[in-house]
């Protein structure tokens, strides 16, 4: 039970307070105390309630005097209370010229209504430290015949020889104040309960927890962290992180823009993993939390594996926020990808070169329940079959000439509990496709030259810029593997299908490369966008990004104009890949145009020469 204390300026308010309290539905869960005293004589030592209720000048004075040590709720002076006082003044004194003198809270929003309803009534605002007598004299000088206000205002007016009518507080205003006090009380209880639960978790978790403020001074330390650090609380709370242990702030906390996971430090001879979590406010460091974990031998192996993955770049750095585009096609694709991130089924990403398939793969991983585990990406077209096999599945010591001593884990092992991204899956050989199919079926792998089966938990995201269904029909891709991979299909639209996204992409890339290259910030002439939107963009977003990097580097003027675009763009290649011509027809026509010069043909098609060679081989182009 908590106590509401009413501090009232006059005794006539007592019955109204008592009646309103007795009518309140929560009266049995709180008690009521009344103190009748003028605001200027209130002392904090006399206050006994948990929540204080007062009105007018008294509430304003208590808020200033108590400075947050007590919660003060003001009894609202309703419009009805003021109208009733004006009516009494007119009836009693037969006067229409009068002044309402009250606090800002009382007359705010009602002043204009007073002027409209009673043109001869003027409002004057006061605070607890106002010279009330001076305000009354000013009102009288300006024509007021009757003073309407709170108890102290009316008492002062009468002492000065003027007519006065007190604004009486009705039960409705008192009831509102009691309701507000009850809400505040229940909110405090809920906050205390949340705090108790949080403290219970912090104190009982088998990890050390340190929280710090913007200045990196420790504000929270649980018993586990204190025992690990071997210091008294007085040597931790309020101290800077670097004072407690220099390696806790080895890389300045305020420089982190995302969670920093898993690095080792030594605390009093105990090898400990540190995880740092910054809290950013408007992009700036506002506070932070550090989690400390002592390692058992098994935990050491897991942590070292995670740290190894981080050091090798086996992490996904992009999220859906990095995918720029508000076109219908892109919003639909992002929405579907986000839905895919919520489940663990395999994903097949289809789209032309340069559409951002790896960006989507990383975003799906980072939005999934696997986000804290490795993200491993490999381009299946970049390595010969023998090397790709050893990279994917690893090998045992002595498996072949040149094998490392102790063997080497494959990418599937490194991706355990995480995601493996197999880009250009269509370029994987038939025999390797068979091994991959077994991995999907058995959820285990064998290193080359070893008979030990290693269970794995890996989600596969595969990608291709080829028509896999056509390759299946042509017996160039395993049908059974295709259907294993094609559980959740995501087709990423080419740039020519979402040209309304070009302005946002250009602005983002120009800004990025200006900052990256230390260039002055370029402005962009809006007239360039129609020019860019007319192009086919066979290289899609990658081609547009390259153009922006080129513009940032070579445009010396502050404005990127149409002339700069025309200078940096190659002559438009009309023979781009489209639905109207097959890929084979386009390549053959471009090769014919450049008399078989593959380097020039690759430039015209906006693809790498190696990619052109591979396409020619797959399409049987001589």
Secondary structure as UniProt FT lines:
FT   STRAND          2..8
FT   TURN            11..12
FT   HELIX           13..22
FT   TURN            25..26
FT   HELIX           27..29
FT   STRAND          30..36
FT   HELIX           39..41
FT   HELIX           44..46
FT   STRAND          51..55
FT   HELIX           56..66
FT   TURN            67..68
FT   STRAND          71..75
FT   HELIX           79..93
FT   STRAND          98..102
FT   HELIX           104..107
FT   TURN            108..110
FT   HELIX           111..117
FT   TURN            119..120
FT   STRAND          121..125
FT   TURN            128..129
FT   HELIX           132..141
FT   TURN            142..143
FT   STRAND          146..149
FT   HELIX           151..159
FT   TURN            160..161
FT   STRAND          163..166
FT   HELIX           171..204
FT   STRAND          208..212
FT   TURN            214..215
FT   STRAND          217..221
FT   HELIX           223..229
FT   HELIX           233..235
FT   TURN            236..238
FT   HELIX           241..244
FT   HELIX           246..249
FT   HELIX           253..255
FT   STRAND          260..267
FT   TURN            268..269
FT   STRAND          270..281
FT   TURN            282..283
FT   STRAND          284..294
FT   HELIX           297..311
FT   TURN            312..313
FT   HELIX           320..322
FT   HELIX           328..341
FT   STRAND          347..350
FT   TURN            353..354
FT   HELIX           357..366
FT   TURN            369..372
FT   STRAND          375..379
FT   TURN            380..381
FT   HELIX           385..393
FT   STRAND          394..395
FT   TURN            397..398
FT   TURN            401..402
FT   TURN            405..406
FT   STRAND          408..409
FT   HELIX           411..414
FT   TURN            415..417
FT   STRAND          419..423
FT   HELIX           425..427
FT   HELIX           430..442
FT   STRAND          444..446
FT   STRAND          453..455
FT   STRAND          459..464
FT   HELIX           468..473
FT   TURN            474..475
FT   HELIX           479..485
FT   TURN            486..487
FT   STRAND          488..491
FT   HELIX           495..497
FT   HELIX           499..501
FT   HELIX           502..516
FT   TURN            517..518
FT   STRAND          523..524
FT   HELIX           527..533
FT   TURN            538..539
FT   HELIX           540..554
FT   STRAND          559..560
FT   HELIX           562..568
FT   TURN            579..580
FT   HELIX           583..593
FT   TURN            594..596
FT   HELIX           598..605
FT   HELIX           609..618
FT   TURN            619..620
//
